[in-house]
């Protein structure tokens, strides 16, 4: 009986090895999540230093969900770039693509722009210089709707040529209600 159990355990172990690599554990923090995003989508996503700095300072707790939202943005960037290179008309634009795919990540919302007031008063917080061009990262993904930075997360981004540039990743930025 023990011999049969040992054989069975060996077969199970062999099957586990043959299944291929296990999906990696979620990132430990937002900075690691941004590094992974850059590694997984190197040709279509740029993570600005300002985004790394904001991620480092963020106490957001649900790193797994933030990572899912970032990967969704990476997939959008990849499809956007393919459409630009191939001249494909199947990509309706980042706003439409994100709206169609948001259900894939629980709780993630998309905002295409900021109000004119926010753009005037707080534009600098949402902007970053990339390749000599100032990009206004008004498009953003949202997790949580409070201003508590442990439960509220924002990823601001802009498009530049064939890339999506992440300009902010962390706390809710100032607006007319904060």
Residue pairs with C-beta under 8 A, 6 or more apart in sequence:
26 63
26 64
26 67
27 33
27 35
27 36
27 63
27 67
28 63
29 55
29 63
30 55
30 56
30 58
30 60
30 63
30 66
30 169
30 170
31 52
31 55
31 56
33 55
33 63
33 66
33 67
33 70
34 47
34 51
34 52
34 55
34 70
34 166
34 169
35 47
36 67
36 70
37 45
37 47
37 70
37 71
37 73
37 74
37 166
38 45
38 46
38 47
40 71
40 74
41 74
41 75
41 77
41 78
43 81
43 163
44 74
44 77
44 78
44 80
44 81
44 162
44 163
44 164
45 73
45 74
45 77
45 163
45 164
45 165
45 166
46 130
46 160
46 163
46 164
46 165
46 166
47 165
47 166
47 169
48 128
48 130
48 165
48 166
48 167
49 128
50 128
50 167
50 168
51 128
51 155
51 166
51 167
51 168
51 169
52 169
54 168
54 169
54 170
54 171
55 169
55 170
57 170
57 171
58 149
58 153
58 169
58 170
58 171
59 149
59 150
60 66
60 143
60 149
60 150
60 151
60 152
60 153
60 170
60 171
61 150
61 151
62 143
62 151
62 153
65 105
65 106
65 107
65 108
65 143
66 143
66 153
66 155
68 104
68 105
68 108
69 105
69 108
69 141
69 143
69 153
69 155
70 155
70 169
72 98
72 101
72 102
72 104
72 105
72 108
72 141
73 98
73 141
73 155
73 157
73 164
73 166
75 101
76 94
76 97
76 98
76 101
76 164
77 94
77 163
77 164
79 91
79 97
80 91
80 93
80 94
80 97
80 159
80 162
80 164
81 162
81 163
82 88
82 91
83 89
83 90
83 91
84 91
84 162
85 162
91 97
94 139
94 159
94 164
95 110
95 112
95 139
98 110
98 141
99 110
102 108
102 109
102 110
107 143
107 144
108 141
108 142
108 143
109 141
109 142
109 143
110 139
110 140
110 141
110 142
111 139
111 140
111 142
112 138
112 139
113 119
113 138
113 139
114 122
114 126
114 138
114 175
115 175
115 176
117 176
118 175
118 176
119 126
119 136
119 138
121 174
121 176
122 173
122 174
122 175
123 136
125 168
125 173
125 174
126 136
126 137
126 138
126 156
126 167
126 168
126 173
127 134
127 135
127 136
127 137
127 167
128 134
128 135
128 137
128 158
128 165
128 167
128 168
129 135
130 160
130 165
131 160
133 160
135 158
135 160
135 165
135 167
136 158
137 156
137 157
137 158
137 165
137 166
137 167
137 168
138 156
138 158
139 156
139 157
139 158
140 154
140 155
140 156
140 157
140 168
141 154
141 155
141 157
142 152
142 153
142 154
143 152
143 153
143 154
144 151
144 152
144 153
145 152
146 152
147 172
147 178
149 170
149 171
149 172
152 171
152 172
153 170
153 171
154 168
154 169
154 170
154 171
154 172
154 173
155 166
155 168
155 169
156 166
156 167
156 168
156 169
156 173
157 164
157 165
157 166
157 167
158 164
158 165
158 167
159 165
172 178
